[in-house]
Structures are given as C-alpha cells and as structure tokens.
Amino acid sequence: MAQNATIYKVELSVSDMDRHYYETHKLTVAKHPSETDERMMVRIVAFALNAHEHLEMTKGLSTDDEPDIWQKSLSGELDVWVSLGLPSEKVMRQSCSKADKVVVYPYGGRTAEMWWDKIKNSTSRFDNLDVINLPEKDTGDLAKLASRAMRVQINIQDGDVMVSVGDNIVNVTPQRWKSTT
C-alpha cells in the first residue's frame, strides 16, 4: 500500500528587496513520502526566490511532466518553470521549450558540482534558463527548520537569502551558475 504525502502548513512571508516584492503566502505543502526535509525546505526557498501572485506548487515528485513550482499566465501559458535537483539535459531541453523562463536549483554539494560540470556546455543554447546552486551546508541547515506548521520569513537582499523560523535563522548564499541576464 502506497504511503500518503505528509501535509505541511506554511505561512511564508517574503521580503525581496532585490525585486521589490513583499507578500505573505499561505501554502499547503505536500511532502512526498520519498522527499526529505531538505528538499521540501529548498522548495520553499525556491518559491520565495520566484514569488509572484500566480506562482504555485505542483504535484512535483509524483508527476514526471510537471516542475516542482510553476507560474502560469491568465491564459494558461507557462511563464515560469522551477525545478529542483539534478535534471537531465533532455528534461531541461523539454522544460525550456514549454516555458518562457526556467529556473533549476541544484543542491547536494559535490554531486551537484559534478552534474553541472557534465551538463553545462549543453545548456549554453538555452537563453531562458537560470541555474542557481544552493550550497550543501545551507540546505542541510534548512532541513533542521522543518516542522508541520511553520511561519517562515524569507528576506532577500543583494542575492543573499535569510530564512527564519521562530528564533532560528539560516543564511543561504545562492551561487548563480547560469543566468539569463
């Protein structure tokens, strides 16, 4: 019998000084049985980094043809496609053909670096692709913040991300490996 997803209720307050975006989002995050706390918290940070009134979590791990997060236009076109982890070149190519902007957030330290070394040359033709690495120590610290009901405050300034849950603060320093700008 298949295990059910674990539901997390998240009140996410985003203060993004870089994009002048200041909103609070009430999220219901379904954590897939095979998903780690680290990956789930990376999803929340990725949501904050791309926050928009039309951005939403998808079925993620349980669906092959959907990203982890997406933003659709009012007419249903895919504006933003956000994926986590280490997708294949084929998956990135397909994603770039489906959405106006694709953002991939690899994490996992040396494994992510080896993946990028192998795939970076084949991604140069995708002018709508951003690849932003999240350092292993930072994502490991994020995992320790996870709880079933969270009030998360994320402040973004000059590309740096400060995540606070209660009295606990984790600073995340994203590394831009490929940029559309």
C-alpha positions as CSV (number, residue, x, y, z in Angstrom):
1,M,0.0,0.0,0.0
2,A,1.4,3.4,-1.0
3,Q,2.2,5.9,1.7
4,N,0.4,9.2,1.6
5,A,2.1,12.6,1.4
6,T,2.6,14.5,4.7
7,I,0.9,17.8,4.7
8,Y,2.8,20.9,6.0
9,K,1.0,24.2,6.5
10,V,3.4,27.1,5.8
11,E,2.8,30.8,6.3
12,L,5.6,32.3,4.1
13,S,6.4,36.0,4.4
14,V,8.6,37.1,1.5
15,S,10.6,40.4,1.7
16,D,12.5,40.5,-1.6
17,M,14.4,43.8,-1.7
18,D,16.0,42.9,-5.0
19,R,12.7,42.6,-6.8
20,H,10.6,44.9,-4.5
21,Y,8.2,42.1,-3.7
22,Y,6.6,42.0,-0.2
23,E,3.8,39.5,0.3
24,T,2.7,36.7,2.6
25,H,1.7,33.4,1.1
26,K,-0.3,30.6,2.8
27,L,1.0,27.4,1.4
28,T,-0.1,23.8,1.8
29,V,3.0,21.8,1.0
30,A,2.5,18.1,0.3
31,K,5.8,16.3,1.2
32,H,6.0,13.2,-0.9
33,P,7.0,10.0,1.1
34,S,10.4,9.9,-0.7
35,E,11.1,13.6,-0.2
36,T,13.5,14.7,2.5
37,D,13.0,17.7,4.8
38,E,16.0,19.3,3.0
39,R,14.3,19.1,-0.4
40,M,11.0,20.4,1.0
41,M,12.7,23.4,2.5
42,V,14.6,24.0,-0.7
43,R,11.2,24.1,-2.5
44,I,10.0,26.8,0.0
45,V,13.1,28.8,-0.6
46,A,12.8,28.4,-4.4
47,F,9.2,29.6,-4.1
48,A,10.3,32.7,-2.2
49,L,13.0,33.4,-4.8
50,N,10.4,33.4,-7.6
51,A,7.4,34.6,-5.6
52,H,4.6,36.0,-7.6
53,E,0.8,36.1,-7.1
54,H,0.3,33.4,-9.7
55,L,3.2,31.1,-8.6
56,E,2.1,27.8,-7.2
57,M,3.4,24.4,-6.0
58,T,2.7,21.5,-8.3
59,K,2.4,17.7,-7.7
60,G,6.2,17.7,-8.0
61,L,7.8,14.3,-7.4
62,S,4.7,12.4,-8.1
63,T,4.4,13.7,-11.7
64,D,7.1,13.4,-14.4
65,D,5.9,16.1,-16.7
66,E,5.5,18.9,-14.2
67,P,8.1,21.1,-12.4
68,D,8.2,21.5,-8.6
69,I,6.8,25.0,-8.9
70,W,5.2,26.9,-11.8
71,Q,3.7,30.2,-12.8
72,K,1.0,30.3,-15.4
73,S,-0.3,33.3,-17.2
74,L,-4.0,34.1,-17.0
75,S,-4.5,32.4,-20.4
76,G,-2.8,29.2,-19.2
77,E,0.7,29.5,-20.8
78,L,3.7,28.6,-18.7
79,D,5.6,31.7,-17.7
80,V,8.0,30.2,-15.1
81,W,9.1,26.6,-14.6
82,V,11.1,25.9,-11.4
83,S,12.8,22.5,-10.9
84,L,14.9,21.2,-8.0
85,G,17.7,18.8,-8.1
86,L,19.8,17.5,-11.0
87,P,17.6,17.1,-14.1
88,S,18.9,15.6,-17.3
89,E,19.8,17.6,-20.3
90,K,16.7,16.2,-22.0
91,V,14.4,17.3,-19.2
92,M,16.0,20.8,-19.2
93,R,15.6,21.0,-23.0
94,Q,11.9,20.0,-22.8
95,S,11.3,22.5,-19.9
96,C,12.9,25.3,-21.9
97,S,10.6,24.6,-24.8
98,K,7.5,24.6,-22.6
99,A,8.1,27.8,-20.5
100,D,9.2,31.4,-21.0
101,K,11.6,31.1,-18.1
102,V,13.2,28.0,-16.5
103,V,15.0,28.1,-13.2
104,V,16.8,25.0,-11.9
105,Y,18.0,24.8,-8.3
106,P,20.6,22.1,-7.9
107,Y,21.8,21.2,-4.4
108,G,23.8,18.4,-2.8
109,G,27.4,19.7,-2.8
110,R,29.9,17.8,-4.8
111,T,27.2,15.7,-6.6
112,A,25.7,19.0,-7.9
113,E,29.1,20.3,-9.0
114,M,29.8,17.1,-10.9
115,W,26.3,17.2,-12.5
116,W,27.0,20.8,-13.6
117,D,30.4,20.1,-15.0
118,K,28.9,17.3,-17.1
119,I,25.9,19.3,-18.4
120,K,26.8,23.0,-18.5
121,N,28.1,23.0,-22.1
122,S,24.9,21.5,-23.4
123,T,22.8,24.2,-21.7
124,S,24.5,27.2,-23.3
125,R,21.9,27.3,-26.1
126,F,19.0,27.8,-23.7
127,D,18.7,31.5,-23.3
128,N,15.7,31.2,-21.0
129,L,17.5,29.0,-18.4
130,D,18.9,30.0,-15.0
131,V,20.8,27.5,-12.9
132,I,21.2,28.6,-9.2
133,N,23.1,26.3,-6.9
134,L,22.2,26.1,-3.2
135,P,25.3,25.2,-1.1
136,E,25.1,21.9,0.8
137,K,25.8,23.3,4.2
138,D,23.0,25.9,3.7
139,T,20.4,23.3,2.6
140,G,21.4,21.0,5.4
141,D,20.8,23.7,7.9
142,L,17.4,24.5,6.2
143,A,16.3,20.9,6.8
144,K,16.6,21.4,10.6
145,L,13.9,24.2,10.4
146,A,11.2,21.9,9.0
147,S,8.0,21.4,11.0
148,R,4.4,20.5,10.2
149,A,3.2,24.1,10.9
150,M,5.7,26.8,10.1
151,R,5.8,30.6,9.9
152,V,8.7,31.2,7.6
153,Q,10.1,34.7,7.0
154,I,12.5,35.0,4.0
155,N,14.4,38.2,3.4
156,I,16.3,38.5,0.1
157,Q,18.8,41.3,-0.5
158,D,21.7,41.5,-2.9
159,G,21.1,37.9,-3.8
160,D,21.5,36.6,-0.3
161,V,18.7,34.8,1.4
162,M,17.9,34.9,5.2
163,V,15.4,32.2,6.3
164,S,13.9,32.5,9.8
165,V,11.5,30.1,11.5
166,G,10.9,31.2,15.1
167,D,14.2,32.1,16.7
168,N,16.2,30.0,14.2
169,I,17.9,31.7,11.3
170,V,19.7,30.2,8.3
171,N,21.6,32.2,5.8
172,V,21.6,30.8,2.2
173,T,24.0,32.1,-0.4
174,P,22.8,31.1,-3.8
175,Q,25.5,30.6,-6.5
176,R,24.4,31.6,-9.9
177,W,25.9,29.1,-12.3
178,K,24.0,30.2,-15.4
179,S,21.9,33.3,-15.9
180,T,19.5,34.6,-18.5
181,T,20.5,38.2,-17.7
